[in-house]
Amino acid sequence: MLVFLGLGLALLGAFIWWGGGSLFGWFGRLPGDIRVERPGFRLYVPFVSMLVVSLLLSLVLWVVRRLS
């Protein structure tokens, strides 16, 4: 069961990376994500985006455990 979950997450990540950018263009630009761009320097710290990912993965794993 967890193999399918891992494979599904990998496929979802590949979809977002290659083709789904227009669907998830908002992701990484949420309020609370820190972005500093200066000549010769770029800093990006996606605090809120990673909180969203953590909450979604926690919810998915909770549902998988409840169904198992």
C-alpha positions in Angstrom: 0.0 0.0 0.0 2.8 2.5 0.9 4.6 1.6 -2.3 1.6 2.9 -4.3 1.5 6.0 -2.1 5.1 6.7 -2.8 4.8 6.0 -6.5 1.7 8.3 -6.6 3.6 11.1 -4.8 6.5 10.7 -7.2 4.3 10.9 -10.2 2.5 13.9 -8.8 5.9 15.6 -8.2 7.0 14.8 -11.8 3.7 16.2 -13.2 4.1 19.5 -11.2 7.8 19.7 -12.2 7.4 19.2 -15.9 3.9 20.0 -17.1 1.6 21.3 -14.3 3.4 24.5 -13.7 0.4 26.5 -14.8 -1.9 24.7 -12.3 0.4 25.2 -9.4 2.0 28.6 -10.4 0.7 30.1 -7.1 2.7 27.5 -5.1 5.9 28.9 -3.8 4.6 32.5 -3.9 2.3 32.3 -0.9 2.3 35.1 1.7 5.0 34.2 4.2 7.4 32.7 1.7 10.6 34.7 1.8 12.2 35.7 -1.5 15.2 38.1 -1.7 16.8 38.8 -5.1 19.7 41.1 -5.5 22.5 41.2 -8.2 24.6 38.2 -7.6 22.5 36.9 -4.8 19.2 35.0 -4.5 17.6 33.6 -1.4 14.3 31.7 -1.3 12.8 30.2 1.9 9.3 28.7 1.3 8.1 28.6 4.9 4.3 28.7 4.2 4.5 26.5 1.1 6.3 23.8 3.1 3.7 24.1 5.9 1.0 23.5 3.3 2.9 20.4 1.9 3.4 19.1 5.4 -0.3 19.5 6.3 -1.4 17.8 3.1 1.0 14.9 3.5 -0.1 14.4 7.1 -3.7 14.3 6.0 -3.0 11.8 3.3 -1.0 9.5 5.6 -3.7 9.8 8.3 -6.4 8.7 5.7 -4.2 5.8 4.5 -3.7 4.6 8.1 -7.4 4.9 8.9 -8.3 2.8 5.7 -5.6 0.1 6.4 
